[in-house]
Amino acid sequence: MDYHTPAIIRKGLIVVIVSLGCSAQTFGKNPFPLKPAVAVVPLRPTETQLAAGRYVTQYLQKNHYRRVAVNDSLSQQIFRRYIDNLDGSKSHFLSGEVAALRTAYGNRLDNELLEGRSTAGFAIYNQFLRRSREKMRFMKATVDTVRFDFTRPESLDLDRKNDPWPADFRQLRALWRKELKYQWLSMKYSEGSGKSIRTELSKTYANRLRLLSRQKSDDAFQAYMYAVTTSFDPHTSYFSPDEFENFQIDLSRSLEGIGAKLQMESEYTVVNEIIPGGPAFKSNLLKKSDRIIGVGQGAAGEIVDVRGWRINDVVKLIRGSKGTLIRLKIYPASQGGRGPAKVIQLVRDKVNLQEQAARKSFIDVDGRKIGVITIPSFYLDFEAQKLNANNFNSTTRDVARILQDLNSAGVDGVIIDLRDNGGGSLEEAVNVTGLFIPAGPVVQISNSSGGKMVLRDEDKRTMYEGPLAVLVNRYSASASEIFAAAVQDYGRGVIVGEQTFGKGTVQSLVKLSRPFGFLSRQTDLGQLKLTIAKFYRISGGSTQHKGVSPDIAIPSLIDNSSVGEDTYTSSLPWSTISRTFYRPVSDISRDDILHLRQNYHAASLQNKTSREYLRDLGILNRIRKRKVVALSEAAYKAENDELKRIEKRWMIEPDSIRDSSRDFMLNRSAEIVTRLVELKKSRQAGAPPKRTLSVN
């Protein structure tokens, strides 16, 4: 949500926006007693950007998986998305301004796309930028003199997507004042806030005003292109040449830093991915979807407020030499985007491939030894594989070796932990599946023309044939979903956890460049990440949008209402194709699943830890679902204390990463596997399964 500075809501990529265009007289006189701003030249597209826009449009029309007609309907969709991206908190535009912009530009965007123009996109952006400056001047002037009464029962609506835009400047100013009051409260209860709140907020707003004055045409073009590309689907994105350089560094994962991919959402720098093997991964302090609001160098360096910064500038601030300390001020995702900030410390380092590798651990439940294989990602050293190196890094190789160890150790069952595994190599997902099944198909891929390809495991050998569970959460995506879906379709194991992310599409990078001319050189216009195909299960359903549903649900503390493919408005729909022929292993039948599910729920009712966990999760979800936040100090503090209590009780600390005793989901999964072991033994003996309960 945007409370202060304009920035694009960019789930999946990275771009900060800030802009405006039409004069104040266009939409009515502003009655605020604000200082007149220095005249600002409106942002205009460059010739290179216009050329890039033409190529983007052509590729979207001809090569995107979703065939979308470029007409007034698409134009209106892009307009709505653009306005929502710019002003998702509805704290910049007035309702009359939005109506006027819709009348002026709502049906023009499709024509401009076909003609290779961005006039409307820049005009809207410029209008937004003008209002953003007005807002920051108001916030700066108010914070220097305001005296808040924190005993009044006021509240601020944090989720305004279904609310109307303010009708006039009086309503807009009242909203800004509430936002300032909320920021004041948040800073008071944040870690590392020993300085004067008034001074710190005043400095923050002054810095943001300076940022707004430095906006470039690239900021407007990126914001507009993001609205265009994500109207086709959320994973299609345009990279400027500078952005693509950072994207390549992310892919190589070789630069020294904290080991995290970042993106922009509204004014915030948001953690999009924790890279296995990096400092953030090893510390367990930074999580996916955490918001970074400040960066400090060393143990005592000033924490610089980075809200509203361009993503490239934040990345440069976070990168640094190996062994150096960095402090990050964050809004934890576990708090649902509300509550005060906390400060964490990380030591920069390179990604350690050994830390990224699959690893094993053991859990003992009722005398049963359960082996756990944690797979942070499906990794493969492509270059070493090409060179036929003897010991190249491969998920399949590592998991096969671990399975040999587990077999030798005589484990009673195995859990494959795919929580937070965002995917990786498709080849590895197929090959790892093959370790648990005889030869057969694993996944289907369908392109936009209806062509279908089936990827198969060709090796008839299996490395492990015993009781198996796959543990997933909302962050398990892409290749993880392919593995889990195949295990489920073959009846090879039980899927436990929660519904996975639902990312079932395939992207390809397209380099955009103008061809050589008689008098000109080839021009780099950036890159387009384009959705070209979809994944389908061997049973015919797609993993897109719906993900993989667990056989036995174990909820996590992730805010599922804000994470997942189904939270994107332009997400490609779930669909089906014909199933491919495969022979189920049928280690687990539907009756087995029903029995395990009933046993688990019955046990949970008598398990003290389960009851406490579900109670706290219910409290956390009720806090997250509240559209409003209290602006009275007593109510704010009470909610903050509750959030801290839940986090302290259930969040795994850095020194307990390898201590499974606090891992609720993993322990419940291990209990389910022990029931599966008993179920199989009872079936082999021809006796009815015992109904057993685990009670703490």
Secondary structure, DSSP 8 states (H G I E B T S, - for coil): --SSS-----TTS--------S-HHHH-------------------HHHHHHHHHHHHHHHHH-SS----SHHHHHHHHHHHHHHH-TTS-SS-HHHHHHHHHHHTTTHHHHHHHT--HHHHHHHHHHHHHHHHHHHHHHHHHTT----TTS--EEES--TTS---SSHHHHHHHHHHHHHHHHHHHHTSTT--S-HHHHHHHHHHHHHHHHHT--HHHHHHHHHHHHHTTT-TT-EEE-HHHHHHHHHHHHT-SSB-SEEEEEETTEEEEEEE-TTSHHHHH----TT-EEEEEEETTTS--EE-TT--HHHHHHHH---TT-EEEEEEE-GGGTT-S--EEEEEE-B---HHHHS-EEEEEEETTEEEEEEE-S-B-B-HHHHHTT-TT--BHHHHHHHHHHHHHHHT-SEEEEE-TT---B-HHHHHHHHHTTS-SEEEEEEEETTS-EEEEEE-----S--S-EEEEE-TT--THHHHHHHHHHHTT-SEEEES------EEEEEEEEEE---SSS--EEEEEEEEEEEEEE-TTSBBSTTT----SEE---SS-TTSSSGGGSTT-----B----------SS-HHHHHHHHHHHHHHHHH-HHHHHHHHHHHHHHHHHH-SEEE-SHHHHHHHHHHHHHHHHHHS--GGGTT-GGG-HHHHHHHHHHHHHHHHHHHHHHT----------
